[in-house]
Amino acid sequence: MKTIKLVFALLLAVSVTTFAQKKEVEVEKSVVKWTGNKIGGSHTGEIQLENGYLEFNNDEIIRGKVVIDMNTITNTDLQDAGYNEKLVGHLKSDDFFGVESYPTSTFVVTEASQFKDGKATVSGTITIKGKTEKTSFNIFKNGSDYTAQLKVDRSKFDVRYGSGSFFDNLGDKAIDDIFILDVTLSLN
């Protein structure tokens, strides 16, 4: 009886693996836009992907990983080249993302629902500055493109600069702890 159960389990594992389909992220066609809010305004920019994939079984994401190249962070709202360069340098510094020590950030899929009407819920872990936190969000499918919006609490990743979670009396110098990532992954 144990042999039959073992054979059945192996067949089931092989069938799941056989039907799983891994799709690589097309880095050049994919986009990660960021928005950071502060009292009296906001800043926006982009970050490029280093690599990534999603693996599917039928219409469900079963695995996946996306790696973001933090060295590519840009600003898109400041037109003055000097201010733009200063902000990007500050974002790369240890005050924010410590890019020299932490050149990549990652998201790993741990669980997802099946797509229904082009929408699924994805859960996983996000790692920024060497710290890992759980997160969940909705993902939307449109052909070979998958879009999502993640609201990330930077204070959980030791990104302290201008954070009311760490410093008192910041007044109009306070920067929101939540920053937004609007992600479009194009898969091949």
C-alpha positions in Angstrom: 0.0 0.0 0.0 2.9 2.4 0.8 4.4 1.7 -2.6 1.1 2.6 -4.4 0.9 5.9 -2.4 4.5 6.7 -3.2 4.0 6.0 -6.9 0.8 8.1 -6.9 2.6 11.0 -5.2 5.5 10.8 -7.7 3.1 10.8 -10.6 1.2 13.8 -9.2 4.5 15.7 -8.7 5.7 14.8 -12.3 2.3 15.9 -13.8 2.4 19.2 -12.0 5.9 19.8 -13.1 5.1 18.7 -16.6 2.2 21.2 -17.0 4.0 24.1 -15.3 5.2 26.8 -17.7 8.0 29.2 -16.9 7.9 32.6 -18.6 10.9 35.0 -18.4 10.3 38.7 -17.8 11.3 40.8 -20.9 13.4 43.3 -19.0 13.5 45.9 -21.9 9.7 46.0 -22.1 8.9 45.9 -18.4 8.6 49.0 -16.2 8.7 49.8 -12.5 7.6 53.3 -11.7 7.9 54.7 -8.1 6.1 57.5 -6.3 7.2 59.0 -3.0 5.0 61.5 -1.2 6.0 64.2 1.2 4.2 67.1 2.8 3.5 69.6 0.0 4.4 67.3 -3.0 5.8 64.1 -4.4 8.6 62.7 -6.5 8.4 60.1 -9.2 10.8 58.0 -11.1 11.7 54.6 -12.5 13.8 51.6 -11.6 14.9 48.9 -14.1 14.5 45.2 -13.6 17.6 43.0 -13.6 15.7 39.8 -14.3 12.7 37.8 -13.4 10.2 35.0 -14.2 6.8 33.8 -13.4 5.9 30.1 -13.5 2.3 29.1 -14.2 0.2 25.9 -13.8 -2.9 26.3 -15.9 -4.0 29.9 -15.1 -2.3 30.2 -11.7 1.1 31.7 -10.8 2.8 28.9 -8.8 6.3 30.5 -8.5 8.1 33.6 -9.4 10.9 36.0 -8.7 11.6 39.6 -9.8 15.0 41.3 -9.2 15.2 45.1 -9.3 18.5 46.8 -10.1 18.6 49.6 -7.5 21.6 51.3 -9.3 19.2 52.3 -12.1 16.8 54.4 -9.9 15.9 57.7 -11.7 13.8 60.7 -11.1 11.2 61.8 -13.7 9.6 64.9 -12.2 12.6 67.3 -11.5 13.6 69.1 -14.7 16.6 70.9 -13.2 19.6 68.6 -13.8 21.3 69.6 -10.6 18.3 69.0 -8.3 17.6 65.7 -10.2 21.1 64.4 -9.7 21.1 65.5 -6.1 17.8 63.6 -5.4 18.9 60.4 -7.2 22.2 60.5 -5.3 20.4 60.9 -2.0 18.0 58.0 -2.9 21.0 55.8 -3.6 22.7 56.8 -0.3 22.5 55.0 3.0 19.8 57.6 4.1 17.5 55.7 1.7 18.3 52.5 -0.2 22.0 52.1 0.4 22.6 50.9 -3.1 26.3 50.4 -2.8 25.7 47.7 -0.1 22.3 46.6 -1.4 22.4 46.8 -5.2 19.3 44.7 -5.8 15.8 44.3 -4.3 13.7 41.2 -4.8 10.2 40.0 -4.8 9.5 36.2 -4.5 6.1 34.7 -5.1 5.0 32.4 -2.2 1.3 31.9 -3.2 -1.3 33.2 -5.7 -4.9 32.7 -6.6 -6.1 31.7 -10.0 -6.9 34.5 -12.4 -10.6 35.4 -12.5 -11.7 38.0 -15.0 -8.0 38.9 -15.5 -7.3 39.4 -11.8 -5.5 37.4 -9.2 -4.0 37.9 -5.7 -0.3 37.3 -5.2 1.5 36.9 -1.9 5.2 36.8 -1.4 8.2 38.3 0.2 9.9 41.6 -0.7 13.5 42.2 0.2 15.0 45.7 0.4 18.3 46.6 2.1 18.6 43.0 3.3 15.4 43.0 5.2 12.5 40.8 4.1 8.8 41.4 4.7 5.6 39.6 3.6 3.2 41.4 1.2 0.1 40.7 -0.9 -1.4 42.6 -3.8 -3.7 42.2 -6.8 -2.2 41.5 -10.2 -3.9 42.1 -13.5 -3.4 40.1 -16.8 -3.7 41.7 -20.2 -2.3 39.5 -22.9 1.4 38.9 -22.0 1.5 41.9 -19.7 0.9 41.7 -15.9 0.4 44.9 -13.9 0.3 45.5 -10.1 0.6 48.3 -7.6 2.5 47.7 -4.4 2.3 50.0 -1.5 5.6 49.5 0.5 6.2 50.7 4.0 9.8 51.8 3.8 10.2 52.0 7.6 10.1 48.2 7.7 13.2 48.1 5.6 15.2 50.6 7.7 14.8 53.4 5.2 14.6 56.1 7.9 15.4 59.5 6.3 12.5 62.0 7.0 10.3 59.3 8.5 7.9 60.2 11.3 8.2 56.6 12.5 11.8 57.3 13.6 12.1 61.0 14.1 10.0 63.6 15.9 9.4 67.2 15.0 10.0 66.9 11.3 7.2 69.4 10.5 7.0 70.0 6.7 10.2 68.0 6.1 8.4 64.7 6.8 8.3 62.1 4.0 5.5 59.4 3.9 6.6 56.0 5.0 4.5 54.4 2.2 5.9 54.6 -1.3 4.2 53.2 -4.3 5.5 50.9 -7.0 3.5 50.6 -10.3 4.8 47.5 -12.0 4.3 46.2 -15.5 5.9 42.9 -16.3 6.0 41.9 -19.9 6.5 38.1 -20.3 7.8 36.1 -23.3 
